[in-house]
Amino acid sequence: MDNQDTIIALSTPPGSGAIGVIRLSGPDAIRLSNAVFYGKNLEEQASHTLHFGLIKDGESIVDEVVAGLYVAPKSYTKEHVVEISCHGSNYIIQQIINLLISKGARAAKPGEFTLRAFLNGAFDLSQAEAVADLIASNSKASHDVAMQQMRGGFATELKALRAQLIHFASMIELELDFAEEDVEFANREQLRALVTKINQVLGRLISSFEMGNVIKNGVPVVIAGKPNVGKSTLLNALLNEERAIVSDIAGTTRDTIEDELTIGGVVFRFIDTAGIRDTADIIEALGVERTLEKMKQAKLIIYMADASQSIAELEEQIHGLVQLDIPYLILLNKADLISEEQQKAYKDLSVVFISARENHGIEELKATLLEQVNLHHINTSETLVTNIRHVEALKQTENALQRVLNNVDNPVTSDFLAMDIKQALHYLGEITGTVTTDDLLENIFTKFCIGK
């Protein structure tokens, strides 16, 4: 990547709208914009100012625009940045972008603005990744976690750990310089205490991934049960739309149907599945097989049954659920067809009664789901790991530090200790970007949208 290029892209979503924002970044961003902007001389204006004017191609007026100036280093990328707000016509947007490309700008690659911000020291790699998470956030919880990481919460914690390790690494390197004198600069007991403390922090961060990943991607909830108990009707009632086909014919749903709903700031991914039964129909059998696979991957299972069935039948079905070792919620549908006295017979099974067709009990079910996952009580100001790349690097760090502990307890030469500490520092550095490769950066930033 050539940082001397001035790059350009549309930063608002593609498609017609009230406005479109075109972003330029690079050493010539202001000069190139000024060449097509008719109003004030942009090269003479202060940073963080807005200017109304015309974009012209020769004598032809393309649009009336507002140009926002951000003079280096006081910008997102720490380069000169110009943001041109124009009318949101696809034709106008393309005309302006093509005009500026003809003047010397280059079309930006996916994530290239944020990559430049990282390379120019605006933030570290974990914060850069949090930018993408913030854009993709679709609930309060995922927004809060991404914002906390983008503002450096995770990075600050890692930097503190890394600084302490670097101190001991330097002391051990000093020992190697004086190997013939057989001196010890790094106190082994202090090193053991430090590594033990760091591994406790790493353990907490690694264990937070399960919760962080659910907050980021949503809680997968499988709606399961025998055919024709109202699973598709429930999905439609939860979403308040006709998402799944409803029929009195058993086996209507033959594949999984997924959709999302935000409840109390938490995203739930509901998965309607084929009814569980033995069947000679090959297509339906494949659907049942997929149902069982989805149940194994779920964070929570809503198991639906008909309220008119016997308690013995329900207990037999629950026995199969227990073996999956996944949290579940028993939902008895068509509760409007049985009396309150009959409902009391189920009190020992902790079931929830609803009528999906009549939309009764749906709000109570939502509240129960929120309590079941307990995510609305999570303190999102604490560091939660949400990125699989980060958790793998933390595990590698933990393994390297465990070798350090083993070597301290079974004395070895200083060079082995130094090697394992360097490995731990390397893996921690991969998270924040202190240690990077071109392949790693490309893999991360090509997943961003163009214009960010």
C-alpha positions as CSV (number, residue, x, y, z in Angstrom):
1,M,0.0,0.0,0.0
2,D,1.3,3.4,-0.9
3,N,0.5,6.0,1.8
4,Q,1.5,8.8,-0.7
5,D,-1.7,8.0,-2.7
6,T,-4.8,10.0,-2.0
7,I,-7.7,7.6,-1.8
8,I,-11.4,8.2,-2.3
9,A,-14.6,6.3,-1.6
10,L,-18.3,6.7,-0.8
11,S,-18.6,6.5,3.0
12,T,-22.4,6.3,3.3
13,P,-24.3,3.2,2.2
14,P,-24.7,2.8,-1.6
15,G,-28.1,3.6,-3.1
16,S,-30.3,6.7,-3.5
17,G,-30.8,8.9,-0.4
18,A,-31.0,12.5,0.8
19,I,-27.2,12.8,0.9
20,G,-24.1,10.9,0.1
21,V,-20.7,11.5,1.8
22,I,-17.6,11.0,-0.3
23,R,-14.4,10.8,1.7
24,L,-10.8,11.6,0.5
25,S,-7.7,10.9,2.5
26,G,-4.0,11.5,1.7
27,P,-1.4,14.2,1.1
28,D,-3.4,15.7,-1.8
29,A,-6.9,15.4,-0.5
30,I,-7.4,19.1,0.0
31,R,-5.6,20.2,-3.2
32,L,-7.6,17.7,-5.4
33,S,-10.9,18.7,-3.8
34,N,-10.1,22.4,-4.3
35,A,-9.4,21.8,-8.0
36,V,-13.1,20.9,-8.6
37,F,-14.7,23.0,-5.7
38,Y,-16.0,26.4,-6.5
39,G,-16.5,28.5,-3.4
40,K,-13.8,29.4,-0.9
41,N,-10.2,28.3,-1.5
42,L,-10.1,25.1,0.5
43,E,-6.3,25.2,0.8
44,E,-6.5,28.4,2.8
45,Q,-9.2,27.3,5.3
46,A,-8.8,26.0,8.8
47,S,-9.2,22.4,10.0
48,H,-12.6,21.2,11.1
49,T,-14.6,23.7,9.1
50,L,-17.5,23.3,6.6
51,H,-17.8,25.1,3.3
52,F,-20.7,25.4,0.9
53,G,-19.9,25.5,-2.8
54,L,-20.3,23.9,-6.2
55,I,-18.5,20.8,-7.7
56,K,-17.8,21.6,-11.4
57,D,-16.4,19.6,-14.2
58,G,-15.0,22.3,-16.4
59,E,-18.0,24.7,-16.9
60,S,-20.6,22.0,-16.1
61,I,-22.1,22.1,-12.6
62,V,-22.3,18.6,-11.1
63,D,-23.8,19.4,-7.7
64,E,-24.1,21.9,-4.8
65,V,-22.1,20.4,-1.9
66,V,-20.7,21.0,1.6
67,A,-17.0,20.2,2.0
68,G,-15.7,19.3,5.5
69,L,-12.0,19.8,6.1
70,Y,-9.8,17.9,8.5
71,V,-6.2,19.0,8.3
72,A,-3.5,16.5,9.2
73,P,-2.9,15.2,11.8
74,K,-6.3,16.1,13.2
75,S,-8.3,13.6,11.3
76,Y,-9.5,10.0,11.5
77,T,-6.5,8.8,9.4
78,K,-4.1,11.5,10.7
79,E,-3.8,12.5,7.0
80,H,-5.5,15.4,5.2
81,V,-9.2,14.4,4.9
82,V,-12.0,16.0,3.0
83,E,-15.6,14.8,3.3
84,I,-17.9,16.0,0.5
85,S,-21.6,15.9,1.3
86,C,-23.6,15.9,-1.9
87,H,-27.1,14.9,-2.9
88,G,-27.6,11.2,-2.6
89,S,-28.1,10.4,-6.3
90,N,-26.0,7.5,-7.6
91,Y,-25.3,9.4,-10.8
92,I,-24.1,12.5,-8.9
93,I,-21.9,10.4,-6.5
94,Q,-20.3,8.5,-9.3
95,Q,-19.7,11.8,-11.3
96,I,-17.9,13.4,-8.3
97,I,-15.8,10.2,-7.6
98,N,-14.8,9.8,-11.2
99,L,-14.0,13.5,-11.5
100,L,-11.6,13.4,-8.5
101,I,-10.1,10.1,-9.7
102,S,-9.4,11.9,-13.0
103,K,-7.6,14.6,-11.0
104,G,-5.3,12.0,-9.4
105,A,-7.1,10.3,-6.5
106,R,-7.3,6.5,-6.3
107,A,-10.3,4.4,-5.4
108,A,-9.9,3.1,-1.8
109,K,-9.8,-0.6,-1.0
110,P,-12.1,-2.1,1.6
111,G,-11.0,-0.9,5.1
112,E,-8.2,1.3,3.7
113,F,-9.2,4.4,5.6
114,T,-9.1,2.5,8.9
115,L,-5.9,0.7,7.9
116,R,-4.2,4.1,7.3
117,A,-5.4,5.3,10.7
118,F,-3.8,2.2,12.3
119,L,-0.5,2.5,10.4
120,N,-0.4,6.2,11.3
121,G,-0.8,5.5,15.0
122,A,-4.3,6.7,15.5
123,F,-5.2,3.5,17.4
124,D,-4.0,-0.1,17.7
125,L,-5.2,-3.2,15.8
126,S,-7.7,-4.3,18.4
127,Q,-9.3,-0.8,18.3
128,A,-9.3,-0.8,14.5
129,E,-11.2,-4.2,14.5
130,A,-13.7,-2.7,17.0
131,V,-14.5,0.0,14.4
132,A,-16.0,-2.8,12.2
133,D,-17.8,-4.3,15.2
134,L,-19.3,-0.9,16.1
135,I,-20.6,-0.5,12.5
136,A,-22.1,-4.0,12.6
137,S,-23.6,-3.6,16.1
138,N,-27.3,-4.1,16.2
139,S,-28.1,-4.0,19.9
140,K,-27.2,-1.9,22.9
141,A,-25.1,-4.7,24.3
142,S,-23.0,-5.2,21.2
143,H,-22.7,-1.4,20.7
144,D,-21.4,-1.0,24.3
145,V,-18.9,-3.8,24.0
146,A,-17.5,-2.5,20.7
147,M,-17.4,1.1,22.0
148,Q,-15.5,0.0,25.1
149,Q,-12.9,-1.8,22.9
150,M,-12.7,1.0,20.4
151,R,-11.9,3.4,23.2
152,G,-9.0,1.3,24.2
153,G,-10.3,-0.7,27.2
154,F,-8.9,-4.1,25.9
155,A,-5.7,-2.6,24.6
156,T,-4.9,-0.7,27.9
157,E,-5.2,-4.0,29.8
158,L,-3.0,-5.8,27.4
159,K,-0.4,-3.1,27.3
160,A,0.0,-3.2,31.1
161,L,0.6,-6.9,31.0
162,R,3.0,-6.6,28.2
163,A,5.0,-3.8,29.9
164,Q,5.6,-6.0,33.0
165,L,6.7,-8.9,30.8
166,I,9.1,-6.7,28.9
167,H,10.8,-5.7,32.1
168,F,11.5,-9.3,33.0
169,A,12.5,-10.2,29.5
170,S,15.1,-7.4,29.6
171,M,16.4,-8.6,32.9
172,I,16.9,-12.1,31.6
173,E,18.6,-10.8,28.4
174,L,21.0,-9.0,30.8
175,E,21.7,-12.3,32.5
176,L,22.6,-13.8,29.1
177,D,25.1,-10.9,28.5
178,F,26.8,-11.8,31.8
179,A,26.5,-15.6,31.5
180,E,30.1,-16.2,32.4
181,E,29.7,-14.4,35.7
182,D,26.7,-16.6,36.6
183,V,24.6,-13.6,37.9
184,E,20.8,-13.4,38.3
185,F,19.1,-10.1,37.5
186,A,15.6,-11.4,37.2
187,N,14.2,-12.5,40.6
188,R,12.6,-16.0,39.9
189,E,10.0,-15.6,42.7
190,Q,8.8,-12.3,41.4
191,L,8.7,-13.7,37.9
192,R,6.6,-16.7,39.1
193,A,4.2,-14.3,40.9
194,L,3.9,-12.0,37.8
195,V,3.3,-14.9,35.4
196,T,0.7,-16.4,37.8
197,K,-1.1,-13.0,38.0
198,I,-1.0,-12.6,34.2
199,N,-2.4,-16.0,33.6
200,Q,-5.3,-15.3,35.9
201,V,-6.1,-12.2,33.8
202,L,-5.7,-14.2,30.6
203,G,-8.0,-16.9,31.9
204,R,-10.7,-14.3,32.7
205,L,-10.3,-12.8,29.2
206,I,-10.5,-16.2,27.5
207,S,-13.5,-17.2,29.5
208,S,-15.2,-13.9,28.6
209,F,-15.2,-14.9,24.9
210,E,-18.3,-17.1,25.1
211,M,-20.3,-14.2,26.5
212,G,-18.7,-11.6,24.2
213,N,-19.3,-13.7,21.1
214,V,-22.9,-14.1,22.0
215,I,-23.3,-10.4,22.6
216,K,-21.6,-9.7,19.2
217,N,-23.4,-12.2,17.1
218,G,-26.7,-12.8,19.0
219,V,-28.1,-15.6,21.1
220,P,-28.9,-18.6,18.9
221,V,-32.2,-20.0,20.2
222,V,-33.6,-23.1,18.6
223,I,-37.4,-23.6,18.6
224,A,-37.8,-27.4,18.6
225,G,-40.5,-29.9,19.3
226,K,-42.7,-32.5,17.6
227,P,-44.5,-31.7,14.3
228,N,-47.6,-29.4,14.5
229,V,-47.1,-28.1,18.0
230,G,-47.0,-24.5,16.8
231,K,-43.3,-23.8,16.3
232,S,-43.8,-21.7,13.2
233,T,-46.7,-19.9,14.7
234,L,-44.5,-19.0,17.6
235,L,-41.8,-17.6,15.4
236,N,-44.4,-15.5,13.5
237,A,-45.8,-14.2,16.8
238,L,-42.3,-13.3,18.2
239,L,-41.4,-11.5,15.0
240,N,-44.9,-10.0,14.5
241,E,-44.9,-11.0,10.9
242,E,-45.7,-14.1,8.7
243,R,-42.1,-15.3,8.4
244,A,-42.8,-19.1,8.4
245,I,-45.6,-21.0,6.6
246,V,-48.2,-22.3,9.1
247,S,-50.3,-25.3,8.3
248,D,-52.3,-28.0,10.1
249,I,-50.4,-30.5,8.1
250,A,-47.7,-32.1,10.2
251,G,-44.2,-31.8,8.7
252,T,-44.8,-28.4,6.9
253,T,-41.4,-27.0,8.0
254,R,-38.7,-29.1,6.4
255,D,-35.7,-26.8,6.8
256,T,-34.5,-24.3,9.4
257,I,-35.8,-20.7,9.2
258,E,-33.8,-18.0,11.0
259,D,-34.6,-14.4,11.9
260,E,-33.5,-11.9,14.6
261,L,-35.3,-10.0,17.3
262,T,-33.9,-7.6,19.8
263,I,-35.3,-8.0,23.3
264,G,-34.2,-5.7,26.1
265,G,-31.1,-4.6,24.2
266,V,-30.0,-8.2,23.4
267,V,-30.2,-9.8,19.9
268,F,-31.8,-13.2,19.8
269,R,-31.4,-15.4,16.6
270,F,-34.5,-17.6,16.6
271,I,-34.3,-20.7,14.5
272,D,-37.5,-22.5,13.6
273,T,-36.9,-26.2,12.9
274,A,-38.5,-29.2,11.4
275,G,-40.6,-31.2,13.8
276,I,-38.8,-34.1,15.5
277,R,-40.3,-37.5,14.5
278,D,-39.5,-40.7,12.6
279,T,-40.5,-40.3,9.0
280,A,-40.1,-42.1,5.7
281,D,-40.1,-38.9,3.8
282,I,-36.4,-38.3,2.7
283,I,-36.7,-34.5,2.6
284,E,-38.4,-34.3,6.0
285,A,-35.8,-36.7,7.5
286,L,-33.1,-34.4,6.3
287,G,-34.9,-31.5,8.1
288,V,-35.1,-33.5,11.3
289,E,-31.4,-34.2,11.1
290,R,-30.7,-30.5,10.7
291,T,-32.9,-29.8,13.7
292,L,-30.8,-32.0,15.9
293,E,-27.6,-30.4,14.6
294,K,-29.0,-26.9,15.3
295,M,-30.0,-28.0,18.8
296,K,-26.5,-29.0,19.6
297,Q,-25.2,-25.6,18.5
298,A,-27.8,-23.5,20.4
299,K,-27.2,-21.3,23.4
300,L,-30.8,-22.0,24.5
301,I,-33.5,-24.4,23.3
302,I,-37.2,-23.5,23.4
303,Y,-38.9,-26.9,23.4
304,M,-42.5,-26.7,22.5
305,A,-45.1,-29.2,23.3
306,D,-48.9,-29.4,23.1
307,A,-50.5,-28.5,26.4
308,S,-53.1,-31.2,25.9
309,Q,-50.5,-34.0,26.0
310,S,-49.9,-36.1,29.1
311,I,-47.3,-35.2,31.7
312,A,-45.7,-38.6,31.1
313,E,-45.2,-37.9,27.4
314,L,-43.6,-34.5,28.3
315,E,-41.3,-36.0,30.9
316,E,-40.0,-38.5,28.3
317,Q,-39.3,-35.7,25.8
318,I,-37.5,-33.6,28.5
319,H,-35.3,-36.6,29.3
320,G,-33.9,-36.4,25.8
321,L,-33.2,-32.7,26.2
322,V,-31.3,-33.1,29.4
323,Q,-28.8,-35.4,27.6
324,L,-27.9,-32.5,25.2
325,D,-26.5,-30.5,28.2
326,I,-27.8,-27.2,26.8
327,P,-30.1,-24.8,28.7
328,Y,-33.7,-25.3,27.7
329,L,-37.1,-23.7,28.3
330,I,-40.3,-25.9,28.1
331,L,-43.1,-24.1,26.4
332,L,-46.6,-25.5,26.4
333,N,-48.6,-24.1,23.5
334,K,-52.4,-24.1,23.0
335,A,-52.8,-23.4,26.8
336,D,-56.2,-21.7,26.0
337,L,-57.5,-25.2,25.3
338,I,-56.9,-26.5,28.9
339,S,-58.2,-25.3,32.3
340,E,-56.2,-23.5,35.0
341,E,-56.6,-26.6,37.1
342,Q,-55.0,-28.7,34.4
343,Q,-52.2,-26.2,34.1
344,K,-51.4,-26.6,37.8
345,A,-50.5,-30.2,37.2
346,Y,-47.4,-29.0,35.4
347,K,-46.1,-26.8,38.2
348,D,-43.2,-29.2,39.1
349,L,-41.8,-29.1,35.5
350,S,-41.4,-25.2,35.4
351,V,-43.1,-24.8,32.1
352,V,-44.3,-21.6,30.4
353,F,-47.8,-21.5,29.0
354,I,-48.7,-19.7,25.9
355,S,-51.1,-19.6,23.0
356,A,-49.0,-18.7,19.9
357,R,-52.1,-18.5,17.7
358,E,-53.9,-16.1,20.0
359,N,-50.7,-14.2,20.8
360,H,-51.2,-14.9,24.6
361,G,-48.1,-15.1,26.8
362,I,-45.6,-13.8,24.2
363,E,-44.5,-10.8,26.2
364,E,-44.0,-13.0,29.3
365,L,-42.0,-15.4,27.1
366,K,-39.7,-12.6,26.0
367,A,-39.1,-11.6,29.6
368,T,-38.3,-15.2,30.5
369,L,-35.8,-15.5,27.6
370,L,-34.0,-12.4,28.8
371,E,-33.8,-13.8,32.3
372,Q,-32.6,-17.2,30.9
373,V,-29.6,-15.7,29.1
374,N,-28.9,-13.1,31.8
375,L,-27.1,-10.9,29.2
376,H,-28.9,-7.7,30.2
377,H,-27.1,-7.9,33.6
378,I,-23.6,-8.0,32.0
379,N,-21.4,-5.1,32.8
380,T,-20.3,-4.1,29.2
381,S,-17.8,-1.6,30.6
382,E,-15.7,-4.6,31.6
383,T,-13.4,-6.1,29.0
384,L,-15.1,-8.8,27.0
385,V,-13.3,-10.6,24.2
386,T,-15.5,-10.8,21.1
387,N,-12.9,-11.7,18.4
388,I,-11.8,-15.3,17.6
389,R,-8.4,-14.0,16.5
390,H,-7.9,-12.4,19.9
391,V,-8.9,-15.4,21.9
392,E,-6.6,-17.7,20.0
393,A,-3.7,-15.3,20.6
394,L,-4.6,-15.2,24.3
395,K,-4.5,-19.0,24.5
396,Q,-1.1,-19.1,22.8
397,T,0.1,-16.4,25.3
398,E,-1.2,-18.5,28.2
399,N,0.6,-21.6,26.9
400,A,3.9,-19.8,26.5
401,L,3.6,-18.4,30.0
402,Q,2.8,-21.8,31.4
403,R,6.1,-23.0,30.0
404,V,7.8,-20.1,31.8
405,L,6.2,-21.3,35.0
406,N,7.3,-24.9,34.4
407,N,10.9,-23.7,33.7
408,V,11.0,-21.6,36.8
409,D,9.9,-24.5,38.9
410,N,12.4,-26.8,37.1
411,P,15.4,-24.6,36.8
412,V,16.7,-24.2,33.2
413,T,19.1,-21.8,31.6
414,S,18.1,-18.2,31.1
415,D,17.9,-18.6,27.3
416,F,14.9,-21.0,27.6
417,L,13.1,-18.6,29.9
418,A,13.8,-15.7,27.5
419,M,12.5,-17.7,24.5
420,D,9.2,-18.5,26.2
421,I,8.7,-14.9,27.4
422,K,9.4,-13.6,23.9
423,Q,6.8,-16.0,22.5
424,A,4.2,-14.6,25.0
425,L,5.1,-11.1,24.1
426,H,4.8,-12.0,20.4
427,Y,1.2,-13.3,20.8
428,L,0.1,-10.3,22.9
429,G,1.6,-8.1,20.3
430,E,-0.4,-9.8,17.5
431,I,-3.6,-8.6,19.2
432,T,-2.7,-4.9,19.5
433,G,-0.7,-4.8,16.2
434,T,2.7,-4.4,17.8
435,V,3.6,-7.5,15.8
436,T,2.0,-7.7,12.4
437,T,2.4,-9.2,9.0
438,D,1.0,-8.0,5.6
439,D,-1.2,-11.2,5.4
440,L,-2.7,-10.5,8.8
441,L,-3.5,-6.9,8.0
442,E,-5.0,-7.8,4.6
443,N,-7.2,-10.5,6.3
444,I,-8.5,-8.1,8.8
445,F,-9.1,-4.9,6.8
446,T,-10.5,-6.5,3.6
447,K,-13.5,-7.5,5.7
448,F,-14.3,-3.8,6.3
449,C,-16.7,-2.0,4.0
450,I,-15.2,0.3,1.4
451,G,-15.2,3.9,2.6
452,K,-14.3,3.0,6.2
